[in-house]
Amino acid sequence: MATATKTKLQNVIGGELVDPADGHTEDIVNPATGEVIGEAPASTKEDVDRAVAAAKDAFEGWAAKTPGERSRALLRMADLIEERAEEIA
């Protein structure tokens, strides 16, 4: 049986990939095999607070964008998700 490459997920806060503040993670387990295939951040209130603060900081710039600029940004995000659909799935 082939072993999958383990994936390490991180939080995205302020446009940066970051580990959880306390460093704790949880295993991601393939339910069909029981194999640990990755780890995900076990985020805490501190991580949520950091994310909310980053979102508040970004809001002014995002709100100042025109509807067309916001639309283009969202369509670009959709394109990037489609390009990596297999990986994301």
N, C-alpha and C positions, 0 to 999 in steps of 0.2 A: 504494500500500500504506500502510495506517495504521501509525503508529509508536506502540508501546505506551508508557505512562508508566513510567519507570524506577523500580524499587523499591529502597530502601536498607534492608537488613535490619541489625538490631543484636542484640547479645547481651542477654539478660535476666539481670541479676545483682542479687540482693537486691531484686527487685521493680522495678528500674529498667532502662530501655533504655539501654545504654551501647555506645559504640564500642569496638573492640578496643584493648587497651592500647597497641600499637605503631602503631595507625592503619591497618594494612594491610587491604585488602579484595581480594576476587576477583570478577571479572565473572560474572554469571549470563547464560548464553547460551541463546537459543531454538535448540534443535538443528535445527528445521525450516527456519529462515531465517538462522541465524548472527548474528542481531541481539542485541546486548547489551540485556537487559531489566531489569537490576538489578545490585546488588552485595551481596555477603555478607561478613561479617567473616571475616578469615583469623586466627582466634584462635590464641593461643599458650599455652604453659604458664602464663604469668602470668595470662591470662584464666581458665584452668581453676582455678588456685589461688584467685583471687578468688571464683569461683562456689562452690567447695567451702567456703571460709570463710563465705560468706553462707548457704549451706545449713546449715552447722553452727550458725550463730547463730540460724537460724529453727527448728531442730529442737526446742528446748525448748518453745517456744510451741505448735508443732504437736502435739507429743507430749502436751501437757497438755489438748488438746481432747478432748471426748468422741467416741465413735464416731459419734454422730448429727451432731455439728458437722462432723467430717471428711467424713462422707457428704454433707451439704448443700453443703460447699465443693466437693467433687469433682463433684457433680451440676451445680452452678452453672458450673463450668469447662466441663463437657460442653455445657451450654446455650450458653455464649458461643462455643464452637467451632462448634456447629451454626449459630448466627446468622451466623457469618463464613465458613462453609464455602466459598462461592464464591470469596471473596477468598483464603482459605488455599490452595485448589486451584490 
